[in-house]
Amino acid sequence: MRIAVVGSGYVGLVSGACFADFGHEVTCVDSNEDKIKALKAGVMPIYEPGLDQIVAKNCAAKRLLFTTDLAGAVSTAETVFIAVGTPSRRGDGHADLSYVYAVAREIAHNIQGFTVVVTKSTVPVGTGDEVERIIREENPLADVAVVSNPEFLREGAAIEDFKRPDRIVIGIEDERARAVMTEVYRPLYLNKAPLMFTARRTSELIKYAANAYLAMKITFINEMADLCEAVGSNVQDVAHGIGLDNRIGSKFLHAGPGYGGSCFPKDTLALVKTAQDYGSPLRLIETTVAINDQRKRAMARKVARAIGSDLRGKTVALLGLTFKPNTDDMRESPAISIIQGLQDHGARVRAFDPEGMEAAKAYVSDVEFGTDPYGIAEGADALVLVTEWDAFRALDFPRLKSVMTDPLLVDLRNVYRRALIAKHGFRYVSIGRPKEDIPVVLASAAE
Ligand SMILES: NC(=O)c1ccc[n+]([C@@H]2O[C@H](COP(=O)([O-])OP(=O)(O)OC[C@H]3O[C@@H](n4cnc5c(N)ncnc54)[C@H](O)[C@@H]3O)[C@@H](O)[C@H]2O)c1
């Protein structure tokens, strides 16, 4: 099958590379010439484990091409995926659909023969209707079926998620699209990945409902962590205890500094706006958004409390900047609010992140970037673990203690156990675990 993917960012590039790996002939289009030039030279614009190999393999097999020529790619494609960004619109938080609609307009003039146009970008309910309207308005002769096929991949595990999805959601209004989409995903279908066909507007909402639910689950455990601190319970054990209930499940129950990234913040906000517009407000999600915004900034106050004095003249060293490990994505990372908050309190901020420092420079200022945890810890009054990269899971505490002014670790990801840290003479503050950790032993039913 010949596929064009318009937008070669996280989703477009991963989707294009994986479709090519399935055996399809894929052309990835992007309007950013530098990005395409780099991709042609084998340089990935993002850090995503395994992506460079899969791109190289499929480029060598001539199944994967990169171009800025949208017209050429679309005119020969049977299926065109739209995978451009849908950021929050400045001012009101609605999804900015200008990129999607611009691509729809461009596609319209270049379609040849029956073509399935698939919106993979995360878009509000009704966007598919508008994409179809735009294409028909621009080119009344275009023979198209406009489909919704939201993407659920996680950055850092994108290839695995794309190739082994829990489900593939496909929203169609034109029955002809069913066979085409089944063919696109045939290799996954054979692997028993459930293909779920539904109406287009339902498919669009499924994506937002999924992200809103996950954001709410994270926020639930984050609030529970605050309560644990107040009442002397351990949030990790609470999460474990409730997560063993199949109706709840253990995933997305890790308390931390608040969710970030390119999806949850903007998608929850866009869903809230859509729901308000339709007179059917989602109060749970409105509250989730508010709690999470406040939480990120509250983390700076938590660090200040741990240091215990005025932050003026103090140096705080941050381990990790990206919103999660194994990505260089800094969009909406809690680190941004934490840094801002610490600087507002008068602290000097240093930071090290294995992959995110270049990207971070666009979001924060007056931060001294280091090359490893030990360099930034020199003379620091606190070390704050913000992102749980593997590189921070086995720190050399004697070495850190020897260079820090005050041996204090604020662990915002609950990576360490208090007993270990205390043994090295560190003060330790974590999330929702106010007391000495007591290991939980689960007795099996047979005992
Ligand atoms: N990043 C994720 O983890 C993720 C997961 C699921 C869904 N999504 C959704 O997928 C969509 C894309 O997200 P992303 O993170 O890949 O975005 P991104 O910003 O990384 O990439 C978008 C790309 O589209 C290109 N582009 C913009 N206008 C174009 C045009 N007219 N023609 C050609 N190229 C154009 C940009 O240059 C950019 O390279 C969003 O709607 C997002 O919400 C993202």
The ligand as an ORCA input file, in Angstrom:
! r2SCAN-3c Opt
* xyz 0 1
  N       3.800     13.176     20.850
  C       3.042     12.204     21.276
  O       3.417     11.417     22.126
  C       1.652     12.041     20.716
  C       0.945     10.872     20.996
  C      -0.326     10.704     20.471
  C      -0.884     11.707     19.690
  N      -0.183     12.858     19.448
  C      -0.825     13.875     18.590
  O      -0.254     13.800     17.290
  C      -0.170     15.103     16.700
  C       1.259     15.408     16.305
  O       2.038     15.454     17.485
  P       3.628     15.438     17.443
  O       4.085     15.348     18.848
  O       4.083     14.432     16.449
  O       3.897     16.916     16.861
  P       5.259     17.557     16.383
  O       5.158     18.996     16.661
  O       6.406     16.748     16.914
  O       5.247     17.330     14.788
  C       4.384     17.984     13.898
  C       5.128     18.143     12.565
  O       4.221     18.623     11.581
  C       4.940     19.481     10.715
  N       3.992     20.326      9.970
  C       3.228     21.350     10.407
  N       2.486     21.857      9.407
  C       2.789     21.138      8.300
  C       2.366     21.177      6.953
  N       1.443     22.075      6.513
  N       2.892     20.297      6.074
  C       3.807     19.412      6.483
  N       4.261     19.317      7.747
  C       3.766     20.171      8.649
  C       5.852     20.248     11.640
  O       6.942     20.815     10.954
  C       6.274     19.137     12.619
  O       7.474     18.497     12.178
  C      -0.760     16.051     17.745
  O      -2.111     16.243     17.482
  C      -0.579     15.290     19.047
  O      -1.520     15.675     20.002
  C       1.063     13.032     19.937
*
